[in-house]
């Protein structure tokens, strides 16, 4: 006797993704890089160091030494806080730059981007307020968004955050923290003057506020004098987290960053890191420590900065011919980025598809704004291409903008 097959039950939908994932979009920069991955595109959109300037042989030698001399240690699990040799070397570098630091003051992270995520986990509850610069580093906005924070932009000008406006917002909004990239900021390239840094530290001390000072670009100075960290200002000692990275001075593929924070917060971040990845890869940490022991990283950075300065100057020299009449732009003293504003009624997001057809790309400025976006702005990265490629890229940019505005 044949038994009839039971009718299949209708499929039930799987549970939805978490609300935080649905609410926070991807990075517009990453989306643009995917669209412009063709080799013929001159890409001013990325924030990529020049790969031909990596000390590939020096880094390879450091890995060879570590893997041949201490393979069991290099390939084993490590402590969450980071390898002692690397933390010792990092502490010496921070101390030499005016901020007395011991190895135990530091937590090694998998890139400084992870440090932002750890801080968001350790400090923020859903609905907490975070103050940011306007415009602001995009991936910081993502990290705070995933934590469910309410992000509020602090008014400022071409020099950065206005301390008086900051204090007004702290009184009104009662935020948990201020996030800032005060030196060669991403995306604008601007640097917060020393006087304002002292004023920001005083506001934090007076009103009760954490400061997260992100400094991935500070060593890439081409002119002018170094400005001391906010973390070194009187009143900031017990409330400032300083973030650093090897991505722009050694190589981003190492994924090595660090945070310097007061003990209670640093320990909370270490617990959050245990849940995230246990520890940053041991072999990468030991190789970086060996590189610092065997090579002069400062001399390498000086060589890189000399090349980057030439590339910055090439872009600055060509902007008047590339951007429409009435455009304005800044002249950063270091870093990787230049910020421009086109005349009314330009919309750099709407213009981008036309420009990309000319095999060149930039990042529109609107996504960097936590407040009302300025749709006339754009970010240009000047370090990845050679001077000749920059000149050609600016010619293509001029042609694309002319077509888009016609």
C-alpha positions, 0 to 999 in steps of 0.5 A: 500500500502506498502511503501519501507523503505528508504535505510539507509545512510552510517555512518559517522565517528566521529571526531578524538581524539585530536592530543595531545592524539594521540601523547602522549602514556600511562605510560610504568610503568602503562602498566607493573603494569597491566601485572604483577598484578598477586599476585605471581609476586614480583614487583620491577616495581612500585613506591608504598609505603608499605601499611602495614606501612600506619597509617591506624588507625590514618588516619581513626580517623582523618576522623571520627573526621572531619565527626562527628564534622564538617560534613557540612564543610567536605562534602561541596565545598571548595575554589580552593586554599585549606582549610586554616587549611591544608595550615597553617599546610603545611606552618609551615612544609615548614618554619621549613625546611628552606624556610619561607612560609605563607599559601597564598604562597601555592596551594593545588593540587590533588596530586603533579601530578596535580601540573605539569599539572597546571604548564604546562597549566599556563606556556607553549604554544605549541612548547615551550621548557622545559629542564629536567634531563636525565633520567626524571620522566615519568609522567612529560614527559607526562604532558609536552607532552600534553602541546605540549612542546618540551622536551630537556634533560640536560646532567649530571652525577651520581650526576645530572644536570651539571650546565654548560651544563644547561647554554649552553642549556638555551642560545641556546634553550631559554626554559621556564622552567627546571623540576628537582627532585633533591632529591632521584630522580625518577628514579635514586635515585640520589641527586643533591649536594648543590653546584650544586643547588646553581649553577642551581639557579644562572643560572636561575637568570642570564638567565631568567628561571623558575625552577620546583623543585619536592620533593615527596621523600625528607623526606625519608632520611636514611643517610647523611644530608638534602640538602636545596631546590633549592627554598631556594637558593639566586636568586631562590626566584622569579622563583622557584616552589616547589612541595610537596606531602603526597603520600609517607609520609602519603598515596597516596590514599588521593591524596593530593599535593601542590605547592609553587610559586610566586604570579602571577604564583600561581594565574594562576595555581589556575585559571587552577585548577578551570577549572580542578576540582574546588578544591581538595576534602574537606574531604581529606584536612580536614582529613589531617589537623586533622591528622597533628594536632593530630599526629606526622607525622615526627615520623611516617616518621622516622619509615617508613624510618627505615623500608625502609632503611633495604629494601634498604640494602637488595636489595643492598646486593643481587644485585651482585648475581642477575645482570650480571657481569659488571653491575653497580648500585648506592647507594641512601641515601633515596627515593624509587628507585635504578638505575642499568646499565647492560653490553653490549649488554643487552637490558632491554626492550627485557629482561623483558618478559623473566624475568616476566615469572619468576614472578618478574618485573622491569621497563626498563630504556629507557622510562625515557630518553628524549634524546637518551635512554640507553637501558641497564638501569633499575629501581628497587623499593625497598620499597614495599616488605619485605626483604625476598620477596626482596631476593626471587625476586632477585633470580628470577631476576637472573634466568630470566636474565640468561635465557634471555641472554643465 
